[in-house]
Amino acid sequence: MQAPPSNPDQPPNPPSSPPASQARNPLHGLTLEAIVTALVAHYGWAGLGERIPVRCFTSDPSIASSLKFLRKTPWAREKVEGLYLFMLRDARRKGP
């Protein structure tokens, strides 16, 4: 089956833009690895383990082991995303 011929009088489809529901989402476009890396840079592994007491942050922590755990554990990922958002709000509140 062939596609109908395009109409030269109509403009081409505009490039896809993010859905309106994602327009103000600070997590949109961020990978879990970027989030965990930013949290570790800000709090360190010990501080991250105090705030979210899971073994992947407290016992021989690494980015790889944390990502593996967080991808399989929705409740822990939600806590990490929430802490990341808190970190952003706190940094904005304190200013440059």
C-alpha positions in Angstrom: 0.0 0.0 0.0 1.4 3.4 -1.0 1.2 6.6 1.0 -1.0 9.3 -0.4 0.9 11.9 -2.4 1.9 15.0 -0.4 0.1 18.2 -1.1 2.7 20.9 -2.0 0.2 23.6 -0.8 0.5 22.4 2.8 3.5 23.2 4.9 5.6 20.2 6.0 4.9 18.7 9.5 6.6 20.9 12.1 9.3 19.2 14.1 8.0 17.3 17.1 8.0 19.3 20.3 7.8 17.9 23.8 4.3 17.2 25.0 2.7 19.9 27.0 2.8 17.7 30.1 6.6 17.6 29.9 7.2 21.3 29.2 7.9 22.2 32.9 9.2 18.8 34.1 12.8 19.3 35.3 13.5 15.6 35.0 12.5 15.5 31.3 15.5 14.5 29.1 17.7 13.6 32.0 19.0 10.1 32.3 19.0 8.2 35.6 22.8 8.1 35.4 23.0 11.9 35.2 20.7 12.3 38.2 22.7 9.8 40.3 26.0 11.4 39.2 24.8 14.9 40.2 23.5 13.6 43.6 26.9 12.0 44.3 28.8 15.1 43.3 26.6 17.2 45.6 26.1 15.0 48.6 28.8 12.3 48.2 28.1 8.6 48.7 27.9 8.9 52.5 25.4 11.8 52.3 23.3 10.0 49.7 23.3 6.9 51.9 22.1 8.9 54.9 19.3 10.5 52.9 18.2 7.4 51.1 19.4 4.4 53.2 19.7 1.6 50.6 22.6 -0.7 50.3 23.6 0.4 46.8 24.5 3.8 48.4 26.0 2.6 51.6 27.9 -0.7 51.0 30.6 -0.5 48.3 28.7 2.1 46.2 29.2 2.6 42.5 27.2 4.3 39.7 26.7 1.0 37.9 25.4 -0.9 40.9 23.1 2.0 41.9 21.7 2.2 38.3 21.1 -1.6 38.3 19.2 -1.4 41.6 17.2 1.8 40.8 16.0 0.5 37.4 14.5 -2.5 39.1 13.1 -0.8 42.1 10.5 1.9 41.4 10.1 3.1 45.0 13.8 3.8 45.3 14.0 5.5 41.9 11.1 7.8 43.1 13.1 8.7 46.2 16.2 9.5 44.1 14.2 11.6 41.7 12.6 13.4 44.7 16.0 14.1 46.3 17.3 15.4 43.0 14.3 17.8 42.7 14.9 18.9 46.3 18.6 19.5 45.5 17.6 21.7 42.5 15.1 23.7 44.6 17.6 24.2 47.4 20.3 25.4 45.0 17.8 27.8 43.4 16.8 29.1 46.8 20.3 29.7 47.9 21.1 31.5 44.6 24.5 31.8 42.9 
